[in-house]
Amino acid sequence: MRREGTMLTRNNNRAVIPKVAKSNLKGNRIYTFFSAFTIVLAIALLSGMILTVLGMKTAQRRILDQMQHVMFMDLTEEQYQKVEADERNEVVLRYKPGIQYKDGDLSYSLGYAEESRGGITTYDIKEGKPPKKEAEAVVDVSLLKALGKPCRVGETITLERGGQPRTFVVSGYTESDMKQTIYPVWVSKAFADADQELGAGGYYALTKIRNAKQMNSVEFQNLAFEMGEDYGLEAGQVNINGKFADSLRSNSTTVIAMAVISIIICLASAIVIYSIFYLSVSGRVRQIGQLLTIGMTQKQIRGMIRREGWYLSACSIPVGFLIGLAVAVITRPDGFDLGNTLLTFVGMAVFGAVVVQISIGKPAKVASRISPIEASRSADAEEKEGEKPKKHKPLNPYVLARMGQMRGKKKAVLATISLAFGGILFMGASTYLASWDTDAYARQGGFEDCDFHISYDYDARSKQDPYGVTKLQMTDQLNEELRQKVLAIPHVKEAKFEEKGYGMLEFGERTNMRLAFDTITREELESNPKLMELGLDYDELTEKNSLICYMPDLIEEVYNIKPKAKDQATLVWYDGTEKKEAVEIAASGDFDLPRNGDTFVMTEDTMKKLWGDINTNANLKVSIEDYDKNQAAVEQQLKALLAEYPHLDMSTLEEEKLATEDQVRQLSIMIYGIAAFVITFSILNLVNTIINSIMTRRRELSMLESIGMEEKQLRKMLLWESLLLVLPNILITLTVGTAVGYGVIWWFQKIASYMKYEFPWVGTLCYVGCVLILPMFVAWLCLKVQSRRPLVERISVE
């Protein structure tokens, strides 16, 4: 007769493993809670961060999908027909920008555009039809309400225009969700052609370029200018959608930042999950031994532990993802996308499950190696091999705490590693923020040697006219007369001009770089050792109209071309008409030129030769005495003076400081938020270690109490255990964390002069205080809860 095996696998009891795993999770609620909470926290943070970033990109893409790629401006009818017939254009809409008028307290703009079509949004009619006749117009519901008119097609409205009333019949109306301050009035093409003001210039063509999304930014911009040349347009008539062009640039910074944060969260959560499962296994040595005794194999023990991990993942990952999704939707509701959401969920599910399984791999292996004989010992027997216990020891709370710590040495090490990881990260982050000199940061980019900037009021990004500033320079408002008026203001110490010429640089036929060209004096050139080593001569540079490129890496990043010495290019500028001149790049490299972001310089005499009689002053830099005391008074007088100059605008150091403070505040919230999440993982591990230690020693603590140990002494012992657990972490945090913080600042100082090392005293004291108080509070609370049960009942607990 064949003897039946006793193994669980041979008894067809495969369902036992899942049942035991579920029973373990249900029976040990503290272990289950901390494990599940750690997974939820990690998944919520990662999924919330990823979905928020994706939501921002989705919202931006949806806005860009409703906008033109390029606007070709001021076209003749023949040029417009060329644009419309060009197969490179996917969509073309005729457009004329609105002219703004006032009718009492009401402001409106009169313009022409075809109705939204093909992904270009101009206006969408809710009811009615586009205007055809000269007296017809499409208006928004908000304008009708402002005029006290009913919202219906066929209604007549009368608007004051330059002192003359003009009546329109409403052929259709729109309903915008946005609050209107300037009401749009869309007239017919017949009106636009016949009207003296609106018909003064040519039509614009709003276009979407075919397959533009598959191009990079440089290819797209080059194609737009190439198309403009094909239509017979000057560069100033080609208005590229800057936001769309920016969207075509690869943004590796965001990806790298997300990858770094993901790795940090992965490590922090993995350490905590590993520690929790290790503590769970240590506390279940007797149970595991019993399972091995009745026939469970080592493989089944490992499978049981891993199945617990799968069950925790299955319950926790969806909860964490829903929390992250909710945060992302609240943060950016217009960026929700079902495809991104499902893809992120799959990614988070795989990521979470893999991290959990890797984390519990070692504890599962340890559990499978427990022998039934070993399991018969105390679950807390972690005595050092070869260590001979002393026969006589003073039995005070501190000594007992030390004895308890020695028995759970590996648990203490795991808690210390987890806490130290969070502490070092916190010290690095808080040192970075404490060392940020906001005043020095605000002075970067133009305020290094002044407190006020007076310049021409021109938004180059929105208007996209490469000669826009030049045309304002031709008004000659930044002149010596203005400078003398500024110097006459009390407490003004210095006022000096900064010259710039604005134009374009063409490399070959396809690269059009819109730039501001700075000047270099003979003295600057001859005092610069790097330029002198190259043998550059001021007079020769002037004669050849040569340029010096001192930021070639930035040019390469933006325009995908890196200028080199001896390269030939074409300089395009404006002095009333568009001019072109062949130029040579005399030198290219890092030459330590103190300039504010411009990438090319030419000699002063070259600029005078090319720009002629145009006043090329671009900025008036004003410095004052005792900034903190006199800033407000001087700023008020400068504003009063500039009211006489309609084309001038002023930027101030104070505005930069306010913007910097807001930027630092947002950065602090983000950095401290990430650090807080990581520290939360560490705190979870610490709290779980303390609770686990007390729960597995309930009988031991009760026995000590039964032989005469007072509750006060017992509390002192547990408080000492808590202190001994966190003191190594504090030591590591203060030494290694300080070194890491100093290293971070040392590295940043190479690229950021505004970083000045400052020890984060406030952050450090808060961190040390929390780490000291929290474990003592948890130990006190656990003891309080335990003391509610009768002593006899506690002693009888197995």
Secondary structure, DSSP 8 states (H G I E B T S, - for coil): -------TTTTT-TTHHHHHHHHHHHH-HHHHHHHHHHHHHHHHHHHHHHHHHHHHHHHHHHHHTTS-SEEEEEE-HHHHHHHHH-TTEEEEEEEEEEEEEEETTEEEEEEEE---BTTB-S---SEE----STTEEEEEHHHHHHTT--S-TT-EEEEEETTEEEEEEEEEEE--SS--SSEEEEE-HHHHHH-TTTTSS-EEEEEEETTGGGS-HHHHHHHHHHHHHHTT--GGGEEE-HHHHHHTS--HHHHHHHHHHHHHHHHHHHHHHHHHHHHHHHHTHHHHHHHHHTT--HHHHHHHHHHHHHHHHHHHHHHHHHHHHHHHHHH-GGG--HHHHHHHHHHHHHHHHHHHHHHHHHHHHHHHT--HHHHTS-TT----TT----S----SHHHHHHHHHHHTHHHHHHHHHHHHHHHHHHHHHHHHHHTB-HHHHHTTTT-SS-SEEEEE---HHHH--TTHHHHHHTT--SSHHHHHHHHTSTTEEEEEEEEEEEEEEEETTTEEEEEEEEEE-HHHHHT-HHHHHTT--HHHHHHHT-EEES-HHHHHHHHS----TT-EEEEEEESSSEEEEEEEEEEES------SS--EEEEHHHHHHHHTTS--EEEEEEEESSHHHHHHHHHHHHHHHHTT-TTEEEEEHHHHHHHHHHHHHHHHHHHHHHHHHHHHHHHHHHHHHHHHHHHHTHHHHHHHHHTT--HHHHHHHHHHHHHHHHHHHHHHIIIIIHHHHHHHHHHHTTT-TTB-----HHHHHHHHHHHHHHHHHHHHHHHHHHTTS-HHHHHT--
